[in-house]
Amino acid sequence: MRRMLLAAVAAVMAVGAAVPGAGSARADEFVGVLTGGTSGVYYPMGVALSKIYADKIPGARTSVQATKASVENLNLLQQGRGEIGFSLGDSVAAAWAGDEEAGFKSKLTKIRGLANIYPNYIQIVARGDSGIKTLQDLKGKRVSVGAPRSGTELNARAILKAAGLTYEDLGKVEYLPFAESVELVKNRQIDATLQSAGLGVASIRDLAATNPITIVPIPPEVVAGVGNPVYVSETIPAGTYEGQKEPVPTAAVVNFLVTHSGVSDELAYQMAKTMYENLGTLASAHAAAKDIKRENGTTGMPIPLHPGAEKYFREVGVLR
């Protein structure tokens, strides 16, 4: 009887050790990182972020998912199919409002803000011999505007509308991700591609390295005409891409890292904290991360902050 009792106690203790939070054991924290196409900026930055979390958050098990970016990421987060995702600011605002035209069938009530990160530059790049020098020159031309209802495509609609243009004014509209768009430009199947990404995005670097290009300016008056405060005037510095000798005015939209209400306060806190403590690693993955500033972490956030992120920003003095 004594041996049987000891065996039963040992079995109970073994089960207890396997229960999350029992004894010194710790349950795995699953962190699914939702990014974008592999030729954009979200993907390499997401891969770097995943590694940071795996290395720095105790018990974290991470994965990276290539997606169609902003709109898909936000819908996946609402469904709990990921813990953190990249998104453009106008897409975040549209998701919170439940803008069906922007790709959200209803208001996404579960999404929560984690951090303001870096600006996406809206980069309209035409083949050098296309004759396209201005936005008005896009009339009658073949243009790729990004994957359908992606953040990039929403940017394309907004900029064209502010310039007095619609898709009907274009000769042909293609809805393709960055890499595929560049291949069509190279093959002379389209004349231009609009890509919303960090400066130095791989797809445009690839195009500029093999073909003369023209970066089409987006004047400040067009940016102002969008009528959305998340759109700001910026400049693509000279030399950003091969053969680009002059700076080019354009529009930029802030990117955000977004999570959801089902993520624990502690995990959201750790995701914010470890990102800011490892910005050098992110910058090694892509130069766009050099624009991430902790003091801007809550600026312009169009949705409620996750309580875990709020705790971090209060801890470091960004919020008071």
C-alpha positions as CSV (number, residue, x, y, z in Angstrom):
1,M,0.0,0.0,0.0
2,R,2.8,2.4,0.9
3,R,4.6,1.7,-2.5
4,M,1.2,2.3,-4.3
5,L,0.7,5.6,-2.4
6,L,4.2,6.9,-3.2
7,A,3.7,6.0,-6.9
8,A,0.4,7.9,-6.9
9,V,2.0,11.0,-5.3
10,A,4.8,10.9,-7.9
11,A,2.3,10.7,-10.7
12,V,0.4,13.7,-9.5
13,M,3.6,15.7,-9.1
14,A,4.7,14.8,-12.7
15,V,1.3,16.0,-14.0
16,G,1.6,19.2,-12.0
17,A,5.1,19.9,-13.5
18,A,3.6,19.6,-16.9
19,V,0.8,22.1,-16.2
20,P,1.6,25.7,-17.3
21,G,2.7,27.7,-14.4
22,A,3.2,24.8,-12.1
23,G,6.4,24.7,-10.2
24,S,9.3,26.2,-12.2
25,A,8.0,25.1,-15.6
26,R,6.8,27.7,-18.0
27,A,4.3,27.3,-20.8
28,D,5.5,28.1,-24.3
29,E,4.5,31.5,-25.6
30,F,3.6,31.3,-29.2
31,V,4.4,34.4,-31.2
32,G,3.2,34.3,-34.8
33,V,4.6,37.3,-36.8
34,L,2.5,38.4,-39.8
35,T,4.6,40.2,-42.4
36,G,4.1,40.8,-46.1
37,G,5.5,39.6,-49.4
38,T,9.1,38.3,-49.3
39,S,10.4,41.1,-51.6
40,G,9.1,43.9,-49.4
41,V,10.3,45.3,-46.1
42,Y,7.9,43.7,-43.7
43,Y,9.2,40.2,-44.3
44,P,12.9,40.6,-43.6
45,M,12.1,42.9,-40.6
46,G,9.6,40.3,-39.4
47,V,12.1,37.5,-39.7
48,A,14.5,39.6,-37.6
49,L,11.8,40.4,-35.0
50,S,10.9,36.7,-34.8
51,K,14.5,35.8,-34.0
52,I,14.7,38.6,-31.4
53,Y,11.6,37.3,-29.6
54,A,12.8,33.7,-29.8
55,D,16.2,34.7,-28.2
56,K,15.0,37.2,-25.7
57,I,11.5,36.3,-24.5
58,P,11.7,33.3,-22.1
59,G,9.7,30.3,-23.5
60,A,8.8,32.1,-26.8
61,R,8.2,29.9,-29.8
62,T,8.1,32.0,-32.9
63,S,7.0,31.7,-36.5
64,V,6.9,34.0,-39.5
65,Q,4.1,34.2,-42.1
66,A,4.4,35.8,-45.5
67,T,1.1,37.5,-46.3
68,K,-0.5,40.1,-48.5
69,A,0.5,42.6,-45.8
70,S,-1.7,45.2,-44.0
71,V,-5.3,44.2,-44.6
72,E,-4.7,40.5,-44.4
73,N,-2.6,40.9,-41.3
74,L,-5.3,42.9,-39.5
75,N,-8.0,40.4,-40.4
76,L,-5.8,37.5,-39.2
77,L,-5.1,39.3,-35.9
78,Q,-8.9,39.8,-35.4
79,Q,-9.3,36.0,-35.8
80,G,-6.4,35.3,-33.3
81,R,-4.3,33.8,-36.1
82,G,-1.1,35.5,-35.2
83,E,0.2,37.6,-32.3
84,I,1.8,40.6,-34.0
85,G,1.6,42.0,-37.5
86,F,2.8,44.9,-39.6
87,S,0.3,47.4,-41.1
88,L,0.0,50.8,-42.7
89,G,-1.7,53.4,-40.6
90,D,-4.6,54.1,-42.9
91,S,-5.4,50.4,-43.0
92,V,-5.4,50.2,-39.2
93,A,-7.8,53.2,-39.1
94,A,-10.0,51.6,-41.7
95,A,-10.0,48.3,-39.8
96,W,-11.1,50.0,-36.6
97,A,-13.9,51.8,-38.5
98,G,-15.0,48.6,-40.3
99,D,-14.5,50.1,-43.8
100,E,-15.8,47.4,-46.1
101,E,-14.4,49.1,-49.2
102,A,-10.9,48.9,-47.7
103,G,-11.3,45.1,-47.1
104,F,-12.9,44.9,-43.6
105,K,-16.4,43.4,-43.5
106,S,-17.0,44.7,-40.0
107,K,-15.2,46.7,-37.3
108,L,-12.2,44.8,-36.0
109,T,-12.8,45.3,-32.3
110,K,-10.0,43.0,-31.1
111,I,-7.0,44.6,-32.7
112,R,-4.7,46.6,-30.4
113,G,-1.7,48.9,-31.0
114,L,1.8,47.9,-30.0
115,A,4.0,50.6,-31.6
116,N,4.4,53.3,-34.2
117,I,7.5,52.1,-36.2
118,Y,8.7,53.6,-39.5
119,P,7.2,55.4,-42.5
120,N,6.3,53.7,-45.7
121,Y,7.3,55.8,-48.7
122,I,4.8,55.6,-51.6
123,Q,7.2,55.0,-54.5
124,I,5.9,55.2,-58.1
125,V,8.6,53.8,-60.4
126,A,8.3,53.9,-64.1
127,R,10.5,52.3,-66.8
128,G,13.0,55.0,-68.0
129,D,11.7,55.0,-71.6
130,S,8.0,55.0,-70.7
131,G,7.6,58.7,-71.1
132,I,6.2,58.9,-67.5
133,K,7.5,61.9,-65.6
134,T,4.5,63.1,-63.6
135,L,1.3,61.6,-62.1
136,Q,-0.7,63.0,-65.0
137,D,1.5,61.0,-67.4
138,L,0.1,57.8,-65.9
139,K,-3.1,58.3,-68.0
140,G,-3.3,55.5,-70.5
141,K,-0.3,53.6,-69.1
142,R,-0.1,50.1,-67.7
143,V,0.4,50.3,-63.9
144,S,0.6,47.7,-61.1
145,V,-1.0,49.1,-57.9
146,G,-0.2,46.2,-55.5
147,A,-2.1,43.1,-54.4
148,P,-5.8,43.7,-54.3
149,R,-7.0,45.5,-51.2
150,S,-3.5,45.5,-49.7
151,G,-2.2,48.5,-47.9
152,T,-0.3,49.4,-51.0
153,E,-3.4,49.3,-53.1
154,L,-5.3,51.5,-50.7
155,N,-2.4,54.0,-50.9
156,A,-2.6,53.9,-54.7
157,R,-6.4,54.7,-54.7
158,A,-5.8,57.6,-52.3
159,I,-2.9,59.2,-54.2
160,L,-4.6,58.8,-57.6
161,K,-7.8,60.3,-56.3
162,A,-5.9,63.3,-54.8
163,A,-4.3,63.8,-58.2
164,G,-7.7,63.8,-60.0
165,L,-7.2,60.3,-61.5
166,T,-9.0,57.0,-61.2
167,Y,-8.2,53.4,-62.3
168,E,-10.3,54.1,-65.4
169,D,-7.8,56.7,-66.5
170,L,-5.1,54.1,-66.7
171,G,-4.5,52.0,-69.7
172,K,-4.4,48.8,-67.7
173,V,-4.3,48.0,-64.0
174,E,-2.5,45.0,-62.5
175,Y,-3.0,44.0,-58.9
176,L,0.4,42.3,-58.1
177,P,2.9,42.1,-55.3
178,F,6.2,43.9,-55.5
179,A,8.4,41.2,-57.1
180,E,5.9,40.2,-59.7
181,S,5.3,43.9,-60.6
182,V,9.0,44.5,-61.2
183,E,9.2,41.5,-63.5
184,L,6.4,42.8,-65.6
185,V,8.2,46.2,-65.8
186,K,11.4,44.5,-66.8
187,N,9.6,42.5,-69.5
188,R,7.9,45.7,-70.8
189,Q,4.4,44.2,-70.0
190,I,3.6,47.2,-67.8
191,D,5.0,50.8,-67.6
192,A,5.1,51.5,-63.9
193,T,4.6,50.1,-60.4
194,L,3.4,51.8,-57.2
195,Q,5.1,50.3,-54.1
196,S,4.5,51.4,-50.6
197,A,7.5,50.4,-48.6
198,G,10.6,51.5,-46.7
199,L,13.3,53.2,-48.6
200,G,15.7,50.9,-50.4
201,V,13.1,48.1,-50.8
202,A,14.7,45.1,-52.5
203,S,12.2,45.0,-55.4
204,I,12.9,48.5,-56.6
205,R,16.7,48.1,-56.0
206,D,16.5,45.0,-58.3
207,L,14.7,47.0,-61.0
208,A,17.0,50.0,-60.8
209,A,20.1,47.7,-61.0
210,T,19.0,46.3,-64.4
211,N,16.9,49.0,-66.0
212,P,16.9,52.8,-66.2
213,I,14.0,54.1,-64.0
214,T,12.1,57.3,-63.3
215,I,10.7,57.9,-59.8
216,V,7.5,59.8,-60.3
217,P,7.2,62.8,-57.8
218,I,4.1,63.1,-55.6
219,P,3.9,66.9,-54.9
220,P,3.0,68.2,-51.4
221,E,-0.3,69.6,-52.7
222,V,-1.4,66.1,-53.8
223,V,-0.4,64.7,-50.4
224,A,-2.5,67.4,-48.7
225,G,-5.3,66.6,-51.1
226,V,-5.6,63.0,-49.7
227,G,-7.2,64.6,-46.6
228,N,-5.9,62.0,-44.2
229,P,-3.4,63.0,-41.4
230,V,-1.5,59.7,-41.7
231,Y,-0.3,60.8,-45.1
232,V,2.6,63.2,-44.9
233,S,5.1,64.8,-47.4
234,E,8.5,63.2,-47.5
235,T,11.5,63.0,-49.8
236,I,13.3,60.0,-51.4
237,P,16.9,61.1,-51.0
238,A,19.2,61.2,-54.1
239,G,21.1,57.9,-54.5
240,T,18.5,55.8,-52.8
241,Y,18.4,53.7,-56.0
242,E,20.9,53.2,-58.7
243,G,20.8,56.0,-61.3
244,Q,18.6,58.3,-59.1
245,K,20.6,61.5,-59.1
246,E,18.0,63.9,-57.6
247,P,15.8,63.8,-54.5
248,V,12.2,63.1,-55.3
249,P,9.2,64.4,-53.3
250,T,6.7,61.8,-52.3
251,A,4.1,60.8,-49.7
252,A,4.7,58.6,-46.7
253,V,2.4,56.7,-44.4
254,V,3.3,55.6,-40.9
255,N,3.6,51.8,-40.2
256,F,2.4,50.3,-37.0
257,L,3.0,47.0,-35.2
258,V,-0.4,45.7,-34.2
259,T,-1.5,42.9,-31.8
260,H,-4.8,41.8,-30.4
261,S,-6.7,41.7,-27.1
262,G,-6.2,38.0,-26.7
263,V,-2.5,38.4,-26.2
264,S,-1.5,38.5,-22.6
265,D,-0.4,41.8,-21.0
266,E,3.0,40.3,-20.2
267,L,3.7,39.0,-23.7
268,A,2.7,42.4,-25.3
269,Y,4.9,44.1,-22.8
270,Q,7.8,41.9,-23.7
271,M,7.2,42.2,-27.4
272,A,7.4,46.0,-27.2
273,K,10.4,46.0,-24.8
274,T,12.6,43.6,-26.6
275,M,12.0,45.2,-30.0
276,Y,13.2,48.6,-28.7
277,E,16.1,47.1,-26.9
278,N,17.3,45.4,-30.1
279,L,16.8,48.1,-32.8
280,G,20.3,47.5,-34.1
281,T,19.4,43.9,-35.0
282,L,16.3,45.2,-36.9
283,A,18.4,47.8,-38.7
284,S,20.8,45.1,-39.8
285,A,17.8,43.3,-41.4
286,H,16.6,46.4,-43.2
287,A,17.7,50.1,-43.1
288,A,14.1,51.2,-42.7
289,A,14.4,50.2,-39.0
290,K,16.7,53.1,-38.4
291,D,13.6,55.3,-38.4
292,I,12.1,53.5,-35.5
293,K,12.2,55.9,-32.5
294,R,10.9,54.9,-29.0
295,E,9.8,58.5,-28.3
296,N,7.4,58.2,-31.4
297,G,6.0,54.8,-30.2
298,T,2.5,56.0,-29.5
299,T,2.3,58.9,-32.0
300,G,-0.8,58.8,-34.2
301,M,-1.9,55.4,-33.0
302,P,-5.4,55.0,-34.5
303,I,-6.6,52.2,-32.2
304,P,-6.3,51.6,-28.4
305,L,-2.9,50.6,-27.2
306,H,-2.6,47.1,-25.8
307,P,-2.3,47.4,-21.9
308,G,1.0,45.5,-22.0
309,A,2.4,48.1,-24.5
310,E,1.0,50.9,-22.5
311,K,2.8,49.6,-19.4
312,Y,6.1,49.6,-21.3
313,F,5.6,53.1,-22.7
314,R,4.7,54.4,-19.2
315,E,7.8,52.6,-17.7
316,V,10.1,54.4,-20.2
317,G,8.4,57.8,-19.9
318,V,6.9,58.0,-23.3
319,L,3.4,58.1,-21.6
320,R,2.8,59.9,-18.3
